[in-house]
Amino acid sequence: MPQNKNLSYIEKRRSIRIRRTKLLSKTENIEYKIASTTKEIEQALKLVTQQYISVGLHKTDSNLRLTKYHLLPESKVFIAIKKRPNNQEEVIGTLTFINDSLMGLPMEEIYREKIERLRITGLQLSEVIGLAVSPSVSALHNNIVMYLFKICLQYAQLSQVNDLLCSVTKKHIGFYQELLLFKPIGELSPYSYANGLSIQGHRLNLKQADKEYKSVYSGMEFDADLHRFFFTETREFDRPFGKGHAMTPDQMRYFIETRTQLLSSLSNKDKSILRQEFSAQEKVFAY
């Protein structure tokens, strides 16, 4: 490894160590999983909608923040559930994993050529959207984000994904680049999925990230070993293996007909792609 690269890793370690946190502390009475029930999915979408409205990323008069990409059978909504003493459960954190498909990825609206160049090299791409944490657990915000990314990265590796993409507002670029080691793939640009606000596309190549996280974070003297947390299986941090399930036809009808107006905005091409994707998984799309 070139000397200047060694120095950059040393400086990275120093900058992160200065701001020590309890990022990896275990969160009590919180379960991290793939949403499966209608209630879990709806609570997750409500949380994203409310939080995105609060920061200007979603129109105040809009329906639930559901995209056509959520309907794809390989899309997964990851959630953090707080277990209350009265046995009630509340979704307090969420992010959604979108696997590349015939429908493409949301970010292609502004980075089509860049993403296509990655795709034609044979890389399996996916995109993370809809990250939100409830204000009721603001003290644990970054902690919950790290655990959600943990299970998302586990799932991505299980799915043979090479690159994880995400769109980031200017306010959060530092967190993604400096702490999570994402690399920018373009300039800040206005984005319709961000209610017209500017975002910057980012990319995390998982094979390269495994090496970089080890160089930056691993070591007995380092207080937050994100390499072990994200890339090494331990009993403490594992989630149950499995790919979850696609939305059922009943769930789809509920979300695109009753809870949103998404059905009316689906093009014939979108519907055709959804039929093909579900047919590949021996499911029937009813529209």
Secondary structure by P-SEA (a helix, b strand, c coil): ccaaaaaaaaaaaaaaaaaccccccccccccccccccaaaaaaaaaaaaaaaaaacccccccccccccccccccbbbbbbbbbccccccccccbbbbbcccccccccccccaaaaaaaaaaccbbbbbcbbbbbcccccaaaaaaaaaaaaaaaaaaaacccbbbbcccccccccccccccccccccbbbbcccccbbbbbbbbcaaaaaaaaaacccccccccccccccccccccccccccccccccaaaaaaaacccccccccccaaaaaaaaaaaaaacccccc
